[in-house]
Amino acid sequence: MIRVIIERNIAETMEGNYEDAALGILQASVRAPGFISGESLVDIENSRHRFVVCKWRSELDWNNWNNSQERKLLMGVLSLMLEKEEKITLLDSPE
């Protein structure tokens, strides 16, 4: 099992639109093979600084979702609301 941390910085005045778009991506990811769970977190000091933390069965499952046409289409909309490109970090537990 891996964890994926997605860090995003929302452009000024786009928070409301971002919420709807981000929820759509999370709902779509739930249907992806290998998805286990996910949550959205807000930086206490900066409400436009967001994190999504997801658990996936494997790196392959994440890569399949991350490179899927569905995610690319959804991110095409969401990326217009970001100040810069999202940062993705993959984490694994030591064995």
C-alpha positions in Angstrom: 0.0 0.0 0.0 1.2 3.5 -0.8 0.1 7.0 0.2 0.0 9.9 -2.2 0.2 13.5 -1.1 -1.0 16.0 -3.5 -0.2 19.6 -2.7 -2.1 22.5 -4.3 -2.2 26.3 -4.1 -5.5 27.7 -5.1 -5.5 31.0 -7.0 -7.1 34.0 -5.3 -10.9 34.1 -5.5 -11.1 30.5 -6.9 -11.7 28.6 -3.6 -15.4 28.0 -4.2 -14.9 26.7 -7.7 -11.9 24.6 -6.5 -14.1 22.8 -3.9 -16.5 21.6 -6.6 -13.8 20.5 -9.0 -11.7 18.8 -6.3 -14.7 16.9 -5.0 -15.4 15.7 -8.6 -11.8 14.3 -8.9 -12.0 12.6 -5.5 -15.4 11.0 -6.4 -14.0 9.8 -9.7 -10.8 8.4 -8.0 -13.0 6.3 -5.6 -14.1 4.3 -8.6 -10.5 3.7 -9.8 -9.1 0.2 -9.3 -6.7 0.1 -6.3 -8.1 3.2 -4.5 -8.4 2.7 -0.8 -9.2 6.0 0.8 -8.7 9.8 0.5 -9.1 13.0 2.4 -8.8 16.7 1.7 -7.0 18.9 4.2 -6.6 22.7 4.5 -3.5 24.5 5.8 -4.6 26.2 9.0 -2.5 29.3 8.2 -3.5 29.6 4.5 -6.9 28.3 3.4 -5.8 28.4 -0.3 -3.0 25.9 0.5 -4.5 22.4 0.2 -3.5 18.8 0.5 -5.1 15.6 -0.6 -3.9 12.4 1.1 -4.9 9.2 -0.6 -4.1 5.5 0.0 -3.7 3.2 -3.0 -3.1 -0.5 -3.2 0.0 0.0 -5.3 2.1 2.5 -7.2 0.9 0.9 -10.4 -2.7 1.5 -9.4 -1.9 5.2 -8.6 0.0 5.6 -11.9 -2.9 4.1 -13.9 -5.3 6.6 -12.3 -2.9 9.5 -12.5 -2.3 8.9 -16.2 -5.9 8.1 -17.0 -7.8 10.1 -19.5 -10.5 10.8 -16.9 -8.1 12.4 -14.4 -6.4 14.4 -17.2 -9.8 15.8 -18.2 -10.8 16.6 -14.7 -7.4 18.2 -13.9 -7.7 20.3 -17.1 -10.5 22.1 -15.4 -9.0 22.2 -11.9 -5.5 23.3 -13.0 -7.0 26.6 -14.2 -7.9 27.3 -10.6 -4.3 26.8 -9.3 -1.5 29.3 -8.8 1.0 26.7 -9.9 1.1 23.0 -10.9 0.2 20.6 -8.2 3.0 18.7 -6.4 2.6 15.0 -6.0 4.6 12.9 -3.5 4.4 9.1 -3.3 5.2 7.5 0.1 5.7 3.9 1.1 6.0 2.4 4.6 9.3 0.8 5.4 9.2 -2.9 5.7 
